[in-house]
Amino acid sequence: MPTAQQSIVVGIDGTAPALAAARWAAALAARRGAPLILVSVIAVPDTRIVAPRWADADLRDLLRAEGRRAVRQAAAVVQADRPGVEPTQLVLDGDPAAELLVAAESARLLVVAAGGASPLRTLLLGSTALRVADKALCPVAVWRGDPEAPLPGRGPVLAGVDGSPCGDVALEHAFDLASLLGTDLVALHAWNDPDLLRWSAAPDDEQALAEREAELLGERLAGWPEKYPDVTVTRVVRKSPAASALLAAAESASLVVAGTHGRNRLVRTMIGSTSQNLLHHAPCPVVLCRLPA
């Protein structure tokens, strides 16, 4: 699938959440001056699963027509918000996750809605959002929130900081997005029991442990405020499961940025539980980042 380098790609399925995701993505594209690509992926029924008559040419034509209508509608809504944005419209056949992952190979950001597939089931089929968030080479924004008010708000960007290399990538993207949106950044580091997989020994008392965790946050933030002097940073360190702390702080955030993997060295091939909690329950868009390939 042809895509422009450093574009913002949005998955479209004709639902209200997908339209909201497109409007949110267009706001970022306009601020960044990045191309916007609206993609509807038509999952043609597999004749091994459904009767062949449901996968005939007439049905394929119907599905493609619905896909074209969905991207046209999204483009019209986007241009009503941002007249200067002229999105590219694509309708493709294939596996939704696979096609979106191809688009993400050259994209700056891939945006999908959190759920709500259309009756024709053209995009978000079950685990598609999770699959692209876990496998995409670029950051993935899973849009969540109120479809009637989808544009980025004035709340801060919330960054989850866990001390991992992937978390550092997320922190960089969080600073970039906060600067782009002209808003503050909240850097949140949550800790609970000592991480038994760390090489260093845990302190004997909780106060010493809390101080060490605060030092870890300071270390991860080092240099970024100087690179982004326009971004006001608030540091938050909490003894709490990461997902609980991030979800609570997200209530006042405009978006959340986190890595797709935590510090657990045993977890390398699947999206982490903290990320999944954010994708399912956050009140605002969630941007997930992973280490470059």
C-alpha positions in Angstrom: 0.0 0.0 0.0 1.5 3.3 -1.0 1.9 5.8 1.9 3.7 9.0 2.3 6.8 9.0 4.6 6.0 10.5 8.0 2.3 10.5 7.3 -0.5 10.0 9.9 -2.6 7.0 8.9 -6.1 6.5 10.3 -8.2 3.3 10.1 -11.8 4.1 9.1 -14.8 1.8 9.5 -17.7 4.1 9.2 -18.5 4.3 12.9 -18.7 7.3 15.1 -15.5 6.4 17.0 -13.6 6.1 13.8 -14.8 9.5 12.6 -13.8 11.0 16.0 -10.3 9.3 15.6 -10.0 10.9 12.1 -10.8 14.4 13.4 -8.3 13.9 16.3 -5.7 12.7 13.9 -6.4 15.6 11.5 -5.7 18.1 14.3 -2.3 16.6 14.8 -1.6 16.4 11.1 -2.5 20.1 10.7 -0.2 21.2 13.5 2.6 19.1 12.3 2.1 19.7 8.6 2.0 15.9 8.0 0.1 14.1 5.3 -3.1 12.4 6.5 -4.2 9.1 5.0 -7.6 7.6 5.6 -7.8 3.8 5.1 -10.7 1.5 5.0 -9.8 -2.2 4.9 -12.4 -4.5 3.5 -12.2 -8.0 5.1 -13.7 -10.1 2.4 -15.4 -13.2 3.9 -13.4 -16.4 3.8 -15.2 -19.1 1.9 -13.8 -21.7 4.2 -15.9 -20.2 7.0 -19.0 -18.8 5.2 -21.0 -20.1 2.3 -19.4 -19.1 -1.1 -22.5 -17.1 -2.0 -21.7 -14.7 0.8 -18.2 -14.0 -0.8 -19.4 -13.5 -4.4 -18.7 -10.4 -6.5 -21.9 -8.7 -5.5 -21.0 -8.8 -1.9 -17.4 -7.7 -2.5 -18.7 -4.7 -4.5 -21.1 -3.9 -1.7 -18.3 -4.0 0.9 -16.1 -1.8 -1.3 -18.9 0.7 -1.9 -19.4 0.9 1.9 -15.7 1.4 2.4 -15.6 4.2 -0.1 -18.6 5.9 1.5 -16.9 5.6 4.9 -13.6 7.3 3.8 -15.5 10.0 1.9 -17.5 10.8 5.0 -14.4 10.9 7.1 -12.7 13.2 4.6 -15.6 15.6 4.6 -15.7 15.7 8.4 -12.0 16.3 8.6 -12.0 19.1 6.0 -14.9 20.8 7.8 -12.6 21.0 10.9 -9.4 21.6 9.0 -10.0 23.1 5.5 -6.3 23.1 4.8 -6.0 19.3 5.3 -6.5 17.3 2.1 -6.5 13.6 3.2 -5.7 10.7 0.9 -8.5 8.2 0.7 -7.7 4.5 0.3 -10.0 1.4 0.2 -8.2 -1.9 0.4 -9.0 -5.6 0.4 -7.3 -7.9 2.9 -6.7 -8.6 6.5 -7.3 -5.4 8.5 -4.4 -5.7 10.9 -2.0 -6.8 8.2 -2.9 -3.9 5.9 -2.6 -1.3 8.7 0.8 -2.7 9.7 2.0 -2.2 6.1 0.8 1.4 6.3 2.6 1.8 9.6 6.0 0.9 8.0 6.4 4.4 6.7 4.0 6.3 9.0 4.8 8.7 11.7 1.6 7.6 13.6 -1.1 5.0 13.1 -4.5 5.9 14.6 -7.4 3.5 15.2 -10.6 3.8 17.2 -10.9 1.8 20.4 -13.9 -0.2 19.1 -17.3 -0.3 17.5 -17.0 -2.1 14.2 -19.6 -1.3 11.6 -22.3 -3.8 10.6 -20.2 -4.7 7.6 -17.2 -5.3 9.9 -14.7 -3.4 7.7 -12.0 -2.6 10.1 -11.8 -3.3 13.8 -12.6 -6.9 14.0 -12.0 -8.2 17.5 -8.3 -7.9 18.3 -7.2 -5.7 15.3 -6.5 -2.7 17.5 -4.4 -4.8 19.9 -2.6 -6.5 17.0 -1.5 -3.3 15.4 -0.6 -1.7 18.7 1.6 -4.7 19.5 3.3 -5.1 16.1 3.4 -1.7 14.4 6.8 -0.2 13.7 5.5 3.3 14.5 3.6 4.7 17.5 0.0 3.7 17.6 -2.8 6.0 18.9 -5.9 4.2 20.0 -8.5 6.9 20.1 -10.9 6.8 23.1 -13.2 9.5 24.5 -16.4 11.4 23.6 -17.1 11.2 19.8 -18.9 14.5 20.1 -15.8 16.2 21.4 -12.9 14.4 19.9 -10.3 17.2 19.3 -7.3 17.4 21.6 -8.1 19.2 24.8 -6.0 21.5 27.0 -5.3 18.9 29.5 -1.7 17.7 29.9 0.0 14.9 28.1 0.4 12.0 30.6 3.5 9.9 30.1 4.1 6.6 31.9 7.7 6.3 32.9 9.0 2.8 33.9 12.7 3.1 33.4 12.8 0.8 30.4 14.3 1.6 27.0 10.8 1.3 25.5 9.6 3.7 28.2 12.3 6.2 27.2 11.0 6.1 23.6 7.5 6.8 24.9 8.8 9.7 27.0 10.4 11.2 23.9 7.1 11.0 22.0 5.3 12.5 25.0 7.5 15.6 25.1 7.1 15.9 21.3 3.3 15.7 21.5 3.1 18.1 24.5 5.1 20.6 22.6 3.1 20.1 19.4 -0.2 20.6 21.3 1.1 23.5 23.4 0.2 21.8 26.7 2.0 20.6 29.9 3.4 17.1 30.5 2.9 14.9 33.6 5.6 12.3 33.9 4.2 9.6 36.2 6.3 6.8 37.6 4.4 4.1 39.6 6.1 1.5 41.7 4.8 -1.3 43.8 6.8 -4.2 45.1 10.6 -4.3 44.2 11.2 -5.6 40.7 12.9 -9.0 41.3 14.3 -9.0 37.8 16.4 -5.9 38.4 20.1 -6.5 38.8 20.4 -4.1 41.7 19.4 -5.1 45.2 16.3 -3.5 46.6 16.7 -1.2 49.7 15.7 -2.6 53.0 13.1 0.1 54.0 10.2 1.6 52.0 11.3 5.2 52.4 14.7 4.3 50.8 12.8 2.5 48.0 10.5 5.5 47.4 13.6 7.8 47.2 15.3 5.4 44.7 12.1 5.4 42.5 12.0 9.2 42.6 15.7 9.2 41.5 14.8 6.8 38.7 12.2 9.3 37.4 14.7 12.1 37.6 17.2 10.1 35.6 14.8 9.3 32.9 13.8 12.9 32.5 17.3 14.2 32.4 17.9 16.4 29.3 14.3 16.5 28.0 13.2 19.7 29.7 16.2 21.5 28.1 15.3 20.1 24.7 11.7 21.1 25.1 11.8 24.3 27.2 8.3 25.2 26.1 6.9 22.2 28.0 6.1 22.5 31.7 6.8 19.2 33.4 5.1 17.9 36.6 6.8 14.8 38.2 4.6 12.3 39.9 5.9 9.2 41.8 3.3 6.9 43.3 3.3 3.5 45.1 0.7 1.8 43.0 0.2 -0.6 40.2 1.1 1.2 37.0 -2.3 0.7 35.3 -4.2 2.0 38.3 -2.0 5.1 38.7 -2.2 6.0 35.0 -5.9 5.5 34.7 -6.5 7.8 37.7 -4.2 10.5 36.3 -5.7 10.1 32.8 -9.0 11.5 34.1 -7.6 15.0 33.7 -5.2 14.3 30.7 -5.7 15.0 27.0 -3.9 11.8 26.1 -1.7 9.1 27.6 1.6 8.0 26.2 3.2 4.7 27.3 5.5 1.9 26.1 4.0 -1.3 24.8 6.2 -3.4 27.2 7.2 -2.9 30.8 10.4 -3.7 32.6 9.6 -7.4 32.9 12.4 -9.1 30.8 10.2 -12.1 30.4 7.6 -10.2 28.4 8.8 -9.5 24.8 6.3 -10.9 22.4 2.9 -9.6 23.6 1.5 -6.3 24.6 1.8 -5.7 28.3 -1.1 -5.7 30.8 -0.6 -2.0 31.7 -1.0 -1.1 28.0 -4.0 -3.4 27.6 -5.7 -1.7 30.7 -5.1 1.7 29.1 -6.5 0.6 25.7 -9.7 -0.8 27.4 -10.3 1.7 30.1 -8.6 5.1 29.5 -11.0 8.1 29.2 -8.8 9.7 26.5 -6.6 8.7 23.5 -3.7 6.4 24.3 -0.5 6.5 22.3 1.6 3.3 22.6 5.3 3.2 21.5 7.8 0.4 21.0 11.5 0.2 20.4 12.6 0.7 16.8 13.2 -2.5 15.0 
